[in-house]
Amino acid sequence: MEVTITRVKKYNAAWNNVVSVDGVPVAIAKSAHRAGQIAAYIQGMPAEVNDLWLKRELNKLQK
């Protein structure tokens, strides 16, 4: 499983970080720190992801 973080520019707005697994985008984060936490959680490392809905969706990817 390859997890990548790509920084993308929204139209006429701020930058966002897109977390992708095997080329498929799974989450968008405004800060690089949060994107890193999401990527670490997907890979099974200890990470702080406090959003229960996001945790449930990311757990589906791990299976």
DARA-V556510 format. One record per backbone hydrogen bond with DSSP energy under -0.5 kcal/mol. NH is the residue of the N-H (numbers start at 1). CO is the residue of the C=O. If there is no record, write none. Layout:
BEGIN
((NH/CO) (NH/CO))
END
This chain:
BEGIN
((3/1) (4/2) (4/20) (6/18) (8/6) (8/16) (10/8) (10/14) (13/10) (16/8) (17/29) (18/6) (19/17) (19/27) (20/4) (20/18) (21/24) (22/2) (22/20) (24/21) (25/23) (26/19) (27/19) (29/17) (35/31) (36/32) (37/33) (38/34) (39/35) (40/36) (41/37) (42/38) (43/39) (44/41) (45/40) (49/47) (52/50) (55/51) (56/52) (57/53) (58/54) (59/55) (60/56) (61/57) (62/58) (63/59))
END
